[in-house]
């Protein structure tokens, strides 16, 4: 081969040599597979900043959800998630005949019982019984509208579930339950004694825990829906006022 032909051959060889691809791509034969273009890179999805994180409200109980009605929470005012609304202080209407007006009823309050103003739309009336210090007792009357606050049996179970018996047996078995009528309306009357353990208020961690306590209660139907009478306090105070409470219920009249 001549010197000139050798030079031309070297020039042609140099022009055919390719520089390595920029950007660190692999040789063409590594990504070409019968296609003239590289395969698309797998799509990437930016992670949702909240993905995998618990909703701050998920699993957090509604402070009112699951809170039983007042008959279940030591006299609180929440009915299965229904939140009570505050009201201006109010008491039962005084009627011309000396009785008190309560919704569709009138009643005769026991002598010596003191009325307290109520400040919840779910409380109709509040009476404090005469008692020695440490032996207090209080009657709260609730009304939740025509639909009431669950079945009679459910409410009895809740009320009685707040009492513990010294022998460990069920307070439902120890209670006296009577089907009767007050003011011509179907009613259920219940009484039980024992250790009273209940929340101080709906959603509270503190609890009332007292021995030698008693419950006298009544659920009374009316044309406008049931009324719930819950009297709780020291056993000796309720023993002394049981007849007065029953007389109050017997005094109910539709007006």
Steps between C-alpha positions, in 0.01 A plus 500: 500500500624846412567761765208707371255209519611426857428859610153493342417172677602640837283813449194291410545278804517800730182656354302180565592478870217629725548678825350326799148630576469775746300474818614151592261323260591139429619391156233506233476125487399495868179704454410435138285192451363525154398859558663812373435683833568414860213354697320751717617508857247360747270780613564630847228636722580758758399372840192661657639679805201364692516149359561253778434764759194457716229755462536701821129446553487137398442282797460799728170461672252778467487628858125452488479193282427189697422701809185354637205705588485675834362189661823328408758756597425597852259773412680646201312650212609319187283257311697269273696773326238775534667796661302696760457868440530751783196706586427792723428385857140388525267329745159339471203730462301571814131449438209676667406193705849478652608217275787514252469477123732262316427455131164322467499426875434681821632364828513568872859536625585342836522737795857586592647414161693789347483578130816590311497680166597282204738626230473220243236445236487134602426561867145591592531530875746457784410443866736478796373296793544602863798308634786505746847588369648199325158345441387714208242390245372663184216444254549593136218474249596465135308538176640428152202556277238264366752230407641479851845360576489137396286215623382465859709186544812668368458786743439267792813307411703821489365629830546170678840448342626792710442303820715222637380241751713389796449134410599563139165408351328703233325817612231411248427191708506701822275780371127531545328587173131579480275566203237751605329825402555859607267774386310240301814431292696176471803509725786290632621546858837367617697494824841360592771551762873437498828664412450777247777531239453732204670770298489840666395637160492373142850437366666571833772277640396573856233276644253514784561205731283487813381221723158470667322671214159448346303569185131570467400552141203516271443518127160651434331515161315812389323627187823687424743217568656341810627683806789354701509545878835404653548542874843396631664554834581361842285200586384642832384821330310311230347270762371808682361652178377194310135565588531866404649405162224249435239757602653746254465246220144418607419872485577521126206616290465575132395863469 
